[in-house]
Amino acid sequence: MTKAIPTIHVENDHVRVTEWRFAPGAATGWHRHDFDYVITPVIGGEVTLVDGQGNRTPFTMVPGTSYFRAAGVEHDVINGDGGELAFVEVELKGRSG
């Protein structure tokens, strides 16, 4: 499976801001979030979220519509759409779980 491409734009003691770009079918790979975070889709589309139990949940990313997740989330994010997908992830380093 193709890997999504992360580009870190800002990293300091308070935040890490990463732009993620996905080709069709690309995935982040299995990972755990150590900090609370906010996602803002730039190029939206359908993704599949796979959790630690193997449950697959479809989710529609809408450009400009942000959402929050708490620290401790373990998952893989897969671009299930036919086009490119991109979002900005802001991890709040002062808010670990």
mmCIF file as gemmi writes it, N, C-alpha and C atoms, coordinates in Angstrom:
data_model
loop_
_atom_site.group_PDB
_atom_site.id
_atom_site.type_symbol
_atom_site.label_atom_id
_atom_site.label_alt_id
_atom_site.label_comp_id
_atom_site.label_asym_id
_atom_site.label_entity_id
_atom_site.label_seq_id
_atom_site.pdbx_PDB_ins_code
_atom_site.Cartn_x
_atom_site.Cartn_y
_atom_site.Cartn_z
_atom_site.occupancy
_atom_site.B_iso_or_equiv
_atom_site.pdbx_formal_charge
_atom_site.auth_seq_id
_atom_site.auth_asym_id
_atom_site.pdbx_PDB_model_num
ATOM 1 N N . MET Axp A 1 ? 0.848 -1.181 0 1 0 ? 1 A 1
ATOM 2 C CA . MET Axp A 1 ? 0 0 0 1 0 ? 1 A 1
ATOM 3 C C . MET Axp A 1 ? 0.892 1.242 0 1 0 ? 1 A 1
ATOM 4 N N . THR Axp A 2 ? 0.495 2.245 -0.751 1 0 ? 2 A 1
ATOM 5 C CA . THR Axp A 2 ? 1.226 3.503 -0.835 1 0 ? 2 A 1
ATOM 6 C C . THR Axp A 2 ? 1.108 4.258 0.48 1 0 ? 2 A 1
ATOM 7 N N . LYS Axp A 3 ? 2.185 4.892 0.907 1 0 ? 3 A 1
ATOM 8 C CA . LYS Axp A 3 ? 2.186 5.677 2.136 1 0 ? 3 A 1
ATOM 9 C C . LYS Axp A 3 ? 1.783 7.117 1.838 1 0 ? 3 A 1
ATOM 10 N N . ALA Axp A 4 ? 0.979 7.676 2.747 1 0 ? 4 A 1
ATOM 11 C CA . ALA Axp A 4 ? 0.679 9.104 2.694 1 0 ? 4 A 1
ATOM 12 C C . ALA Axp A 4 ? 1.967 9.87 2.97 1 0 ? 4 A 1
ATOM 13 N N . ILE Axp A 5 ? 2.042 11.104 2.489 1 0 ? 5 A 1
ATOM 14 C CA . ILE Axp A 5 ? 3.272 11.899 2.633 1 0 ? 5 A 1
ATOM 15 C C . ILE Axp A 5 ? 3.059 13.009 3.66 1 0 ? 5 A 1
ATOM 16 N N . PRO Axp A 6 ? 3.788 12.936 4.802 1 0 ? 6 A 1
ATOM 17 C CA . PRO Axp A 6 ? 3.69 13.999 5.804 1 0 ? 6 A 1
ATOM 18 C C . PRO Axp A 6 ? 4.768 15.058 5.583 1 0 ? 6 A 1
ATOM 19 N N . THR Axp A 7 ? 4.39 16.318 5.763 1 0 ? 7 A 1
ATOM 20 C CA . THR Axp A 7 ? 5.336 17.427 5.72 1 0 ? 7 A 1
ATOM 21 C C . THR Axp A 7 ? 5.117 18.265 6.972 1 0 ? 7 A 1
ATOM 22 N N . ILE Axp A 8 ? 6.112 18.326 7.839 1 0 ? 8 A 1
ATOM 23 C CA . ILE Axp A 8 ? 5.995 19.115 9.065 1 0 ? 8 A 1
ATOM 24 C C . ILE Axp A 8 ? 6.273 20.571 8.737 1 0 ? 8 A 1
ATOM 25 N N . HIS Axp A 9 ? 5.313 21.437 9.051 1 0 ? 9 A 1
ATOM 26 C CA . HIS Axp A 9 ? 5.446 22.875 8.795 1 0 ? 9 A 1
ATOM 27 C C . HIS Axp A 9 ? 5.918 23.632 10.029 1 0 ? 9 A 1
ATOM 28 N N . VAL Axp A 10 ? 5.47 23.215 11.212 1 0 ? 10 A 1
ATOM 29 C CA . VAL Axp A 10 ? 5.843 23.876 12.47 1 0 ? 10 A 1
ATOM 30 C C . VAL Axp A 10 ? 6.043 22.795 13.515 1 0 ? 10 A 1
ATOM 31 N N . GLU Axp A 11 ? 7.125 22.894 14.271 1 0 ? 11 A 1
ATOM 32 C CA . GLU Axp A 11 ? 7.3 22.03 15.438 1 0 ? 11 A 1
ATOM 33 C C . GLU Axp A 11 ? 8.062 22.801 16.493 1 0 ? 11 A 1
ATOM 34 N N . ASN Axp A 12 ? 7.426 22.901 17.67 1 0 ? 12 A 1
ATOM 35 C CA . ASN Axp A 12 ? 8.072 23.549 18.804 1 0 ? 12 A 1
ATOM 36 C C . ASN Axp A 12 ? 7.58 22.871 20.078 1 0 ? 12 A 1
ATOM 37 N N . ASP Axp A 13 ? 7.794 23.498 21.239 1 0 ? 13 A 1
ATOM 38 C CA . ASP Axp A 13 ? 7.388 22.889 22.506 1 0 ? 13 A 1
ATOM 39 C C . ASP Axp A 13 ? 5.876 22.801 22.661 1 0 ? 13 A 1
ATOM 40 N N . HIS Axp A 14 ? 5.118 23.55 21.871 1 0 ? 14 A 1
ATOM 41 C CA . HIS Axp A 14 ? 3.68 23.647 22.058 1 0 ? 14 A 1
ATOM 42 C C . HIS Axp A 14 ? 2.857 22.873 21.032 1 0 ? 14 A 1
ATOM 43 N N . VAL Axp A 15 ? 3.281 22.885 19.768 1 0 ? 15 A 1
ATOM 44 C CA . VAL Axp A 15 ? 2.505 22.261 18.698 1 0 ? 15 A 1
ATOM 45 C C . VAL Axp A 15 ? 3.407 21.592 17.668 1 0 ? 15 A 1
ATOM 46 N N . ARG Axp A 16 ? 2.798 20.674 16.945 1 0 ? 16 A 1
ATOM 47 C CA . ARG Axp A 16 ? 3.398 20.135 15.719 1 0 ? 16 A 1
ATOM 48 C C . ARG Axp A 16 ? 2.31 20.253 14.653 1 0 ? 16 A 1
ATOM 49 N N . VAL Axp A 17 ? 2.621 20.929 13.545 1 0 ? 17 A 1
ATOM 50 C CA . VAL Axp A 17 ? 1.665 21.108 12.451 1 0 ? 17 A 1
ATOM 51 C C . VAL Axp A 17 ? 2.199 20.325 11.254 1 0 ? 17 A 1
ATOM 52 N N . THR Axp A 18 ? 1.417 19.332 10.838 1 0 ? 18 A 1
ATOM 53 C CA . THR Axp A 18 ? 1.821 18.45 9.75 1 0 ? 18 A 1
ATOM 54 C C . THR Axp A 18 ? 0.775 18.471 8.65 1 0 ? 18 A 1
ATOM 55 N N . GLU Axp A 19 ? 1.232 18.664 7.419 1 0 ? 19 A 1
ATOM 56 C CA . GLU Axp A 19 ? 0.36 18.527 6.251 1 0 ? 19 A 1
ATOM 57 C C . GLU Axp A 19 ? 0.495 17.09 5.754 1 0 ? 19 A 1
ATOM 58 N N . TRP Axp A 20 ? -0.637 16.423 5.589 1 0 ? 20 A 1
ATOM 59 C CA . TRP Axp A 20 ? -0.659 15.057 5.071 1 0 ? 20 A 1
ATOM 60 C C . TRP Axp A 20 ? -1.281 15.069 3.675 1 0 ? 20 A 1
ATOM 61 N N . ARG Axp A 21 ? -0.614 14.421 2.707 1 0 ? 21 A 1
ATOM 62 C CA . ARG Axp A 21 ? -1.135 14.297 1.342 1 0 ? 21 A 1
ATOM 63 C C . ARG Axp A 21 ? -1.203 12.81 0.995 1 0 ? 21 A 1
ATOM 64 N N . PHE Axp A 22 ? -2.358 12.428 0.446 1 0 ? 22 A 1
ATOM 65 C CA . PHE Axp A 22 ? -2.633 11.034 0.126 1 0 ? 22 A 1
ATOM 66 C C . PHE Axp A 22 ? -2.949 10.892 -1.351 1 0 ? 22 A 1
ATOM 67 N N . ALA Axp A 23 ? -2.231 10.034 -2.04 1 0 ? 23 A 1
ATOM 68 C CA . ALA Axp A 23 ? -2.64 9.606 -3.378 1 0 ? 23 A 1
ATOM 69 C C . ALA Axp A 23 ? -3.826 8.66 -3.19 1 0 ? 23 A 1
ATOM 70 N N . PRO Axp A 24 ? -4.581 8.37 -4.242 1 0 ? 24 A 1
ATOM 71 C CA . PRO Axp A 24 ? -5.672 7.399 -4.107 1 0 ? 24 A 1
ATOM 72 C C . PRO Axp A 24 ? -5.149 6.078 -3.538 1 0 ? 24 A 1
ATOM 73 N N . GLY Axp A 25 ? -5.817 5.576 -2.498 1 0 ? 25 A 1
ATOM 74 C CA . GLY Axp A 25 ? -5.427 4.314 -1.874 1 0 ? 25 A 1
ATOM 75 C C . GLY Axp A 25 ? -4.307 4.415 -0.85 1 0 ? 25 A 1
ATOM 76 N N . ALA Axp A 26 ? -3.682 5.583 -0.691 1 0 ? 26 A 1
ATOM 77 C CA . ALA Axp A 26 ? -2.567 5.733 0.252 1 0 ? 26 A 1
ATOM 78 C C . ALA Axp A 26 ? -3.073 5.728 1.696 1 0 ? 26 A 1
ATOM 79 N N . ALA Axp A 27 ? -2.178 5.399 2.62 1 0 ? 27 A 1
ATOM 80 C CA . ALA Axp A 27 ? -2.525 5.312 4.037 1 0 ? 27 A 1
ATOM 81 C C . ALA Axp A 27 ? -1.422 5.915 4.904 1 0 ? 27 A 1
ATOM 82 N N . THR Axp A 28 ? -1.814 6.358 6.104 1 0 ? 28 A 1
ATOM 83 C CA . THR Axp A 28 ? -0.818 6.886 7.049 1 0 ? 28 A 1
ATOM 84 C C . THR Axp A 28 ? 0.055 5.774 7.592 1 0 ? 28 A 1
ATOM 85 N N . GLY Axp A 29 ? -0.5 4.581 7.69 1 0 ? 29 A 1
ATOM 86 C CA . GLY Axp A 29 ? 0.157 3.502 8.416 1 0 ? 29 A 1
ATOM 87 C C . GLY Axp A 29 ? -0.324 3.551 9.865 1 0 ? 29 A 1
ATOM 88 N N . TRP Axp A 30 ? -0.234 2.427 10.529 1 0 ? 30 A 1
ATOM 89 C CA . TRP Axp A 30 ? -0.707 2.298 11.896 1 0 ? 30 A 1
ATOM 90 C C . TRP Axp A 30 ? 0.069 3.255 12.804 1 0 ? 30 A 1
ATOM 91 N N . HIS Axp A 31 ? -0.646 4.041 13.631 1 0 ? 31 A 1
ATOM 92 C CA . HIS Axp A 31 ? 0.014 4.966 14.54 1 0 ? 31 A 1
ATOM 93 C C . HIS Axp A 31 ? -0.878 5.299 15.723 1 0 ? 31 A 1
ATOM 94 N N . ARG Axp A 32 ? -0.263 5.852 16.761 1 0 ? 32 A 1
ATOM 95 C CA . ARG Axp A 32 ? -0.965 6.268 17.985 1 0 ? 32 A 1
ATOM 96 C C . ARG Axp A 32 ? -0.678 7.743 18.206 1 0 ? 32 A 1
ATOM 97 N N . HIS Axp A 33 ? -1.704 8.497 18.544 1 0 ? 33 A 1
ATOM 98 C CA . HIS Axp A 33 ? -1.546 9.92 18.834 1 0 ? 33 A 1
ATOM 99 C C . HIS Axp A 33 ? -1.232 10.119 20.311 1 0 ? 33 A 1
ATOM 100 N N . ASP Axp A 34 ? -0.073 10.702 20.587 1 0 ? 34 A 1
ATOM 101 C CA . ASP Axp A 34 ? 0.342 10.966 21.966 1 0 ? 34 A 1
ATOM 102 C C . ASP Axp A 34 ? -0.214 12.272 22.507 1 0 ? 34 A 1
ATOM 103 N N . PHE Axp A 35 ? -0.779 13.085 21.62 1 0 ? 35 A 1
ATOM 104 C CA . PHE Axp A 35 ? -1.303 14.397 22.011 1 0 ? 35 A 1
ATOM 105 C C . PHE Axp A 35 ? -2.706 14.579 21.439 1 0 ? 35 A 1
ATOM 106 N N . ASP Axp A 36 ? -3.515 15.428 22.103 1 0 ? 36 A 1
ATOM 107 C CA . ASP Axp A 36 ? -4.767 15.864 21.498 1 0 ? 36 A 1
ATOM 108 C C . ASP Axp A 36 ? -4.426 16.512 20.161 1 0 ? 36 A 1
ATOM 109 N N . TYR Axp A 37 ? -5.352 16.443 19.21 1 0 ? 37 A 1
ATOM 110 C CA . TYR Axp A 37 ? -5.051 17.025 17.896 1 0 ? 37 A 1
ATOM 111 C C . TYR Axp A 37 ? -6.316 17.49 17.187 1 0 ? 37 A 1
ATOM 112 N N . VAL Axp A 38 ? -6.097 18.378 16.222 1 0 ? 38 A 1
ATOM 113 C CA . VAL Axp A 38 ? -7.163 18.914 15.381 1 0 ? 38 A 1
ATOM 114 C C . VAL Axp A 38 ? -6.782 18.651 13.933 1 0 ? 38 A 1
ATOM 115 N N . ILE Axp A 39 ? -7.757 18.16 13.158 1 0 ? 39 A 1
ATOM 116 C CA . ILE Axp A 39 ? -7.573 17.912 11.724 1 0 ? 39 A 1
ATOM 117 C C . ILE Axp A 39 ? -8.416 18.916 10.954 1 0 ? 39 A 1
ATOM 118 N N . THR Axp A 40 ? -7.817 19.538 9.926 1 0 ? 40 A 1
ATOM 119 C CA . THR Axp A 40 ? -8.566 20.401 9.011 1 0 ? 40 A 1
ATOM 120 C C . THR Axp A 40 ? -8.307 19.914 7.589 1 0 ? 40 A 1
ATOM 121 N N . PRO Axp A 41 ? -9.315 19.316 6.959 1 0 ? 41 A 1
ATOM 122 C CA . PRO Axp A 41 ? -9.15 18.874 5.573 1 0 ? 41 A 1
ATOM 123 C C . PRO Axp A 41 ? -8.95 20.064 4.624 1 0 ? 41 A 1
ATOM 124 N N . VAL Axp A 42 ? -8.041 19.898 3.684 1 0 ? 42 A 1
ATOM 125 C CA . VAL Axp A 42 ? -7.785 20.895 2.644 1 0 ? 42 A 1
ATOM 126 C C . VAL Axp A 42 ? -8.407 20.418 1.328 1 0 ? 42 A 1
ATOM 127 N N . ILE Axp A 43 ? -8.141 19.164 0.993 1 0 ? 43 A 1
ATOM 128 C CA . ILE Axp A 43 ? -8.787 18.501 -0.14 1 0 ? 43 A 1
ATOM 129 C C . ILE Axp A 43 ? -9.544 17.33 0.47 1 0 ? 43 A 1
ATOM 130 N N . GLY Axp A 44 ? -10.854 17.401 0.467 1 0 ? 44 A 1
ATOM 131 C CA . GLY Axp A 44 ? -11.668 16.405 1.143 1 0 ? 44 A 1
ATOM 132 C C . GLY Axp A 44 ? -11.901 15.155 0.327 1 0 ? 44 A 1
ATOM 133 N N . GLY Axp A 45 ? -12.605 14.231 0.962 1 0 ? 45 A 1
ATOM 134 C CA . GLY Axp A 45 ? -12.966 12.979 0.311 1 0 ? 45 A 1
ATOM 135 C C . GLY Axp A 45 ? -13.28 11.927 1.339 1 0 ? 45 A 1
ATOM 136 N N . GLU Axp A 46 ? -13.528 10.722 0.864 1 0 ? 46 A 1
ATOM 137 C CA . GLU Axp A 46 ? -13.845 9.586 1.725 1 0 ? 46 A 1
ATOM 138 C C . GLU Axp A 46 ? -12.569 8.917 2.206 1 0 ? 46 A 1
ATOM 139 N N . VAL Axp A 47 ? -12.494 8.689 3.517 1 0 ? 47 A 1
ATOM 140 C CA . VAL Axp A 47 ? -11.403 7.917 4.087 1 0 ? 47 A 1
ATOM 141 C C . VAL Axp A 47 ? -12.001 6.742 4.852 1 0 ? 47 A 1
ATOM 142 N N . THR Axp A 48 ? -11.165 5.753 5.111 1 0 ? 48 A 1
ATOM 143 C CA . THR Axp A 48 ? -11.532 4.644 5.972 1 0 ? 48 A 1
ATOM 144 C C . THR Axp A 48 ? -10.614 4.691 7.178 1 0 ? 48 A 1
ATOM 145 N N . LEU Axp A 49 ? -11.213 4.704 8.373 1 0 ? 49 A 1
ATOM 146 C CA . LEU Axp A 49 ? -10.449 4.678 9.621 1 0 ? 49 A 1
ATOM 147 C C . LEU Axp A 49 ? -10.468 3.247 10.144 1 0 ? 49 A 1
ATOM 148 N N . VAL Axp A 50 ? -9.288 2.685 10.389 1 0 ? 50 A 1
ATOM 149 C CA . VAL Axp A 50 ? -9.18 1.331 10.911 1 0 ? 50 A 1
ATOM 150 C C . VAL Axp A 50 ? -8.671 1.432 12.338 1 0 ? 50 A 1
ATOM 151 N N . ASP Axp A 51 ? -9.459 0.901 13.308 1 0 ? 51 A 1
ATOM 152 C CA . ASP Axp A 51 ? -9.062 1.006 14.713 1 0 ? 51 A 1
ATOM 153 C C . ASP Axp A 51 ? -8.293 -0.233 15.168 1 0 ? 51 A 1
ATOM 154 N N . GLY Axp A 52 ? -7.926 -0.252 16.447 1 0 ? 52 A 1
ATOM 155 C CA . GLY Axp A 52 ? -7.105 -1.324 17.002 1 0 ? 52 A 1
ATOM 156 C C . GLY Axp A 52 ? -7.746 -2.693 16.966 1 0 ? 52 A 1
ATOM 157 N N . GLN Axp A 53 ? -9.064 -2.747 16.866 1 0 ? 53 A 1
ATOM 158 C CA . GLN Axp A 53 ? -9.766 -4.027 16.787 1 0 ? 53 A 1
ATOM 159 C C . GLN Axp A 53 ? -10.035 -4.446 15.342 1 0 ? 53 A 1
ATOM 160 N N . GLY Axp A 54 ? -9.537 -3.655 14.408 1 0 ? 54 A 1
ATOM 161 C CA . GLY Axp A 54 ? -9.732 -3.972 12.995 1 0 ? 54 A 1
ATOM 162 C C . GLY Axp A 54 ? -11.04 -3.456 12.418 1 0 ? 54 A 1
ATOM 163 N N . ASN Axp A 55 ? -11.794 -2.716 13.234 1 0 ? 55 A 1
ATOM 164 C CA . ASN Axp A 55 ? -13.041 -2.13 12.733 1 0 ? 55 A 1
ATOM 165 C C . ASN Axp A 55 ? -12.728 -1.07 11.691 1 0 ? 55 A 1
ATOM 166 N N . ARG Axp A 56 ? -13.468 -1.085 10.593 1 0 ? 56 A 1
ATOM 167 C CA . ARG Axp A 56 ? -13.278 -0.134 9.496 1 0 ? 56 A 1
ATOM 168 C C . ARG Axp A 56 ? -14.485 0.797 9.459 1 0 ? 56 A 1
ATOM 169 N N . THR Axp A 57 ? -14.215 2.098 9.613 1 0 ? 57 A 1
ATOM 170 C CA . THR Axp A 57 ? -15.285 3.086 9.642 1 0 ? 57 A 1
ATOM 171 C C . THR Axp A 57 ? -15.073 4.096 8.53 1 0 ? 57 A 1
ATOM 172 N N . PRO Axp A 58 ? -16.046 4.238 7.628 1 0 ? 58 A 1
ATOM 173 C CA . PRO Axp A 58 ? -15.926 5.273 6.593 1 0 ? 58 A 1
ATOM 174 C C . PRO Axp A 58 ? -16.161 6.648 7.216 1 0 ? 58 A 1
ATOM 175 N N . PHE Axp A 59 ? -15.467 7.637 6.696 1 0 ? 59 A 1
ATOM 176 C CA . PHE Axp A 59 ? -15.601 9.003 7.197 1 0 ? 59 A 1
ATOM 177 C C . PHE Axp A 59 ? -15.396 9.956 6.033 1 0 ? 59 A 1
ATOM 178 N N . THR Axp A 60 ? -16.252 10.964 5.93 1 0 ? 60 A 1
ATOM 179 C CA . THR Axp A 60 ? -16.12 11.962 4.871 1 0 ? 60 A 1
ATOM 180 C C . THR Axp A 60 ? -15.413 13.189 5.419 1 0 ? 60 A 1
ATOM 181 N N . MET Axp A 61 ? -14.263 13.525 4.832 1 0 ? 61 A 1
ATOM 182 C CA . MET Axp A 61 ? -13.538 14.74 5.193 1 0 ? 61 A 1
ATOM 183 C C . MET Axp A 61 ? -14.037 15.865 4.301 1 0 ? 61 A 1
ATOM 184 N N . VAL Axp A 62 ? -14.535 16.915 4.939 1 0 ? 62 A 1
ATOM 185 C CA . VAL Axp A 62 ? -15.088 18.064 4.225 1 0 ? 62 A 1
ATOM 186 C C . VAL Axp A 62 ? -14.078 19.207 4.307 1 0 ? 62 A 1
ATOM 187 N N . PRO Axp A 63 ? -13.622 19.74 3.169 1 0 ? 63 A 1
ATOM 188 C CA . PRO Axp A 63 ? -12.629 20.818 3.202 1 0 ? 63 A 1
ATOM 189 C C . PRO Axp A 63 ? -13.086 21.981 4.084 1 0 ? 63 A 1
ATOM 190 N N . GLY Axp A 64 ? -12.178 22.407 4.974 1 0 ? 64 A 1
ATOM 191 C CA . GLY Axp A 64 ? -12.44 23.546 5.845 1 0 ? 64 A 1
ATOM 192 C C . GLY Axp A 64 ? -13.22 23.213 7.096 1 0 ? 64 A 1
ATOM 193 N N . THR Axp A 65 ? -13.702 21.985 7.232 1 0 ? 65 A 1
ATOM 194 C CA . THR Axp A 65 ? -14.451 21.586 8.427 1 0 ? 65 A 1
ATOM 195 C C . THR Axp A 65 ? -13.524 20.807 9.352 1 0 ? 65 A 1
ATOM 196 N N . SER Axp A 66 ? -13.107 21.448 10.44 1 0 ? 66 A 1
ATOM 197 C CA . SER Axp A 66 ? -12.144 20.853 11.375 1 0 ? 66 A 1
ATOM 198 C C . SER Axp A 66 ? -12.837 19.922 12.359 1 0 ? 66 A 1
ATOM 199 N N . TYR Axp A 67 ? -12.064 18.987 12.891 1 0 ? 67 A 1
ATOM 200 C CA . TYR Axp A 67 ? -12.557 18.147 13.972 1 0 ? 67 A 1
ATOM 201 C C . TYR Axp A 67 ? -11.435 17.853 14.949 1 0 ? 67 A 1
ATOM 202 N N . PHE Axp A 68 ? -11.82 17.526 16.188 1 0 ? 68 A 1
ATOM 203 C CA . PHE Axp A 68 ? -10.901 17.316 17.306 1 0 ? 68 A 1
ATOM 204 C C . PHE Axp A 68 ? -10.906 15.845 17.709 1 0 ? 68 A 1
ATOM 205 N N . ARG Axp A 69 ? -9.73 15.337 18.084 1 0 ? 69 A 1
ATOM 206 C CA . ARG Axp A 69 ? -9.61 13.992 18.642 1 0 ? 69 A 1
ATOM 207 C C . ARG Axp A 69 ? -8.7 14.057 19.866 1 0 ? 69 A 1
ATOM 208 N N . ALA Axp A 70 ? -9.013 13.26 20.868 1 0 ? 70 A 1
ATOM 209 C CA . ALA Axp A 70 ? -8.208 13.206 22.085 1 0 ? 70 A 1
ATOM 210 C C . ALA Axp A 70 ? -6.985 12.319 21.897 1 0 ? 70 A 1
ATOM 211 N N . ALA Axp A 71 ? -5.974 12.564 22.722 1 0 ? 71 A 1
ATOM 212 C CA . ALA Axp A 71 ? -4.762 11.741 22.718 1 0 ? 71 A 1
ATOM 213 C C . ALA Axp A 71 ? -5.127 10.276 22.965 1 0 ? 71 A 1
ATOM 214 N N . GLY Axp A 72 ? -4.272 9.386 22.48 1 0 ? 72 A 1
ATOM 215 C CA . GLY Axp A 72 ? -4.462 7.964 22.714 1 0 ? 72 A 1
ATOM 216 C C . GLY Axp A 72 ? -5.109 7.225 21.569 1 0 ? 72 A 1
ATOM 217 N N . VAL Axp A 73 ? -5.587 7.956 20.561 1 0 ? 73 A 1
ATOM 218 C CA . VAL Axp A 73 ? -6.232 7.316 19.417 1 0 ? 73 A 1
ATOM 219 C C . VAL Axp A 73 ? -5.199 6.509 18.641 1 0 ? 73 A 1
ATOM 220 N N . GLU Axp A 74 ? -5.526 5.235 18.383 1 0 ? 74 A 1
ATOM 221 C CA . GLU Axp A 74 ? -4.675 4.367 17.568 1 0 ? 74 A 1
ATOM 222 C C . GLU Axp A 74 ? -5.454 3.99 16.322 1 0 ? 74 A 1
ATOM 223 N N . HIS Axp A 75 ? -4.865 4.212 15.147 1 0 ? 75 A 1
ATOM 224 C CA . HIS Axp A 75 ? -5.59 3.923 13.915 1 0 ? 75 A 1
ATOM 225 C C . HIS Axp A 75 ? -4.683 4.003 12.69 1 0 ? 75 A 1
ATOM 226 N N . ASP Axp A 76 ? -5.274 3.64 11.574 1 0 ? 76 A 1
ATOM 227 C CA . ASP Axp A 76 ? -4.693 3.855 10.249 1 0 ? 76 A 1
ATOM 228 C C . ASP Axp A 76 ? -5.748 4.624 9.466 1 0 ? 76 A 1
ATOM 229 N N . VAL Axp A 77 ? -5.315 5.577 8.655 1 0 ? 77 A 1
ATOM 230 C CA . VAL Axp A 77 ? -6.231 6.362 7.826 1 0 ? 77 A 1
ATOM 231 C C . VAL Axp A 77 ? -5.915 6.035 6.368 1 0 ? 77 A 1
ATOM 232 N N . ILE Axp A 78 ? -6.934 5.575 5.638 1 0 ? 78 A 1
ATOM 233 C CA . ILE Axp A 78 ? -6.748 5.149 4.251 1 0 ? 78 A 1
ATOM 234 C C . ILE Axp A 78 ? -7.62 6.011 3.345 1 0 ? 78 A 1
ATOM 235 N N . ASN Axp A 79 ? -7.011 6.548 2.297 1 0 ? 79 A 1
ATOM 236 C CA . ASN Axp A 79 ? -7.766 7.325 1.303 1 0 ? 79 A 1
ATOM 237 C C . ASN Axp A 79 ? -8.528 6.342 0.425 1 0 ? 79 A 1
ATOM 238 N N . GLY Axp A 80 ? -9.835 6.276 0.633 1 0 ? 80 A 1
ATOM 239 C CA . GLY Axp A 80 ? -10.644 5.348 -0.139 1 0 ? 80 A 1
ATOM 240 C C . GLY Axp A 80 ? -11.276 5.979 -1.356 1 0 ? 80 A 1
ATOM 241 N N . ASP Axp A 81 ? -10.961 7.244 -1.593 1 0 ? 81 A 1
ATOM 242 C CA . ASP Axp A 81 ? -11.575 7.982 -2.693 1 0 ? 81 A 1
ATOM 243 C C . ASP Axp A 81 ? -10.739 7.813 -3.96 1 0 ? 81 A 1
ATOM 244 N N . GLY Axp A 82 ? -11.268 8.283 -5.055 1 0 ? 82 A 1
ATOM 245 C CA . GLY Axp A 82 ? -10.57 8.164 -6.327 1 0 ? 82 A 1
ATOM 246 C C . GLY Axp A 82 ? -9.577 9.269 -6.607 1 0 ? 82 A 1
ATOM 247 N N . GLY Axp A 83 ? -9.51 10.288 -5.721 1 0 ? 83 A 1
ATOM 248 C CA . GLY Axp A 83 ? -8.62 11.411 -5.972 1 0 ? 83 A 1
ATOM 249 C C . GLY Axp A 83 ? -7.677 11.67 -4.812 1 0 ? 83 A 1
ATOM 250 N N . GLU Axp A 84 ? -6.887 12.72 -4.976 1 0 ? 84 A 1
ATOM 251 C CA . GLU Axp A 84 ? -5.95 13.122 -3.933 1 0 ? 84 A 1
ATOM 252 C C . GLU Axp A 84 ? -6.731 13.62 -2.711 1 0 ? 84 A 1
ATOM 253 N N . LEU Axp A 85 ? -6.149 13.43 -1.539 1 0 ? 85 A 1
ATOM 254 C CA . LEU Axp A 85 ? -6.716 13.881 -0.281 1 0 ? 85 A 1
ATOM 255 C C . LEU Axp A 85 ? -5.615 14.606 0.476 1 0 ? 85 A 1
ATOM 256 N N . ALA Axp A 86 ? -5.962 15.688 1.173 1 0 ? 86 A 1
ATOM 257 C CA . ALA Axp A 86 ? -4.957 16.409 1.968 1 0 ? 86 A 1
ATOM 258 C C . ALA Axp A 86 ? -5.624 17.016 3.192 1 0 ? 86 A 1
ATOM 259 N N . PHE Axp A 87 ? -4.9 16.955 4.316 1 0 ? 87 A 1
ATOM 260 C CA . PHE Axp A 87 ? -5.372 17.632 5.515 1 0 ? 87 A 1
ATOM 261 C C . PHE Axp A 87 ? -4.201 18.14 6.328 1 0 ? 87 A 1
ATOM 262 N N . VAL Axp A 88 ? -4.493 19.093 7.223 1 0 ? 88 A 1
ATOM 263 C CA . VAL Axp A 88 ? -3.502 19.642 8.128 1 0 ? 88 A 1
ATOM 264 C C . VAL Axp A 88 ? -3.84 19.119 9.527 1 0 ? 88 A 1
ATOM 265 N N . GLU Axp A 89 ? -2.847 18.573 10.189 1 0 ? 89 A 1
ATOM 266 C CA . GLU Axp A 89 ? -2.995 18.021 11.537 1 0 ? 89 A 1
ATOM 267 C C . GLU Axp A 89 ? -2.213 18.913 12.494 1 0 ? 89 A 1
ATOM 268 N N . VAL Axp A 90 ? -2.877 19.407 13.552 1 0 ? 90 A 1
ATOM 269 C CA . VAL Axp A 90 ? -2.228 20.223 14.567 1 0 ? 90 A 1
ATOM 270 C C . VAL Axp A 90 ? -2.266 19.441 15.88 1 0 ? 90 A 1
ATOM 271 N N . GLU Axp A 91 ? -1.098 18.991 16.319 1 0 ? 91 A 1
ATOM 272 C CA . GLU Axp A 91 ? -0.991 18.265 17.587 1 0 ? 91 A 1
ATOM 273 C C . GLU Axp A 91 ? -0.664 19.263 18.697 1 0 ? 91 A 1
ATOM 274 N N . LEU Axp A 92 ? -1.422 19.185 19.789 1 0 ? 92 A 1
ATOM 275 C CA . LEU Axp A 92 ? -1.294 20.107 20.922 1 0 ? 92 A 1
ATOM 276 C C . LEU Axp A 92 ? -0.396 19.474 21.963 1 0 ? 92 A 1
ATOM 277 N N . LYS Axp A 93 ? 0.893 19.768 21.919 1 0 ? 93 A 1
ATOM 278 C CA . LYS Axp A 93 ? 1.876 19.069 22.734 1 0 ? 93 A 1
ATOM 279 C C . LYS Axp A 93 ? 1.685 19.254 24.234 1 0 ? 93 A 1
ATOM 280 N N . GLY Axp A 94 ? 1.076 20.342 24.646 1 0 ? 94 A 1
ATOM 281 C CA . GLY Axp A 94 ? 0.842 20.556 26.072 1 0 ? 94 A 1
ATOM 282 C C . GLY Axp A 94 ? -0.329 19.747 26.616 1 0 ? 94 A 1
ATOM 283 N N . ARG Axp A 95 ? -0.937 18.896 25.772 1 0 ? 95 A 1
ATOM 284 C CA . ARG Axp A 95 ? -2.155 18.171 26.137 1 0 ? 95 A 1
ATOM 285 C C . ARG Axp A 95 ? -1.983 16.68 25.889 1 0 ? 95 A 1
ATOM 286 N N . SER Axp A 96 ? -1.004 16.071 26.553 1 0 ? 96 A 1
ATOM 287 C CA . SER Axp A 96 ? -0.76 14.643 26.316 1 0 ? 96 A 1
ATOM 288 C C . SER Axp A 96 ? -1.739 13.793 27.122 1 0 ? 96 A 1
ATOM 289 N N . GLY Axp A 97 ? -1.924 12.57 26.649 1 0 ? 97 A 1
ATOM 290 C CA . GLY Axp A 97 ? -2.848 11.651 27.316 1 0 ? 97 A 1
ATOM 291 C C . GLY Axp A 97 ? -2.135 10.48 27.904 1 0 ? 97 A 1
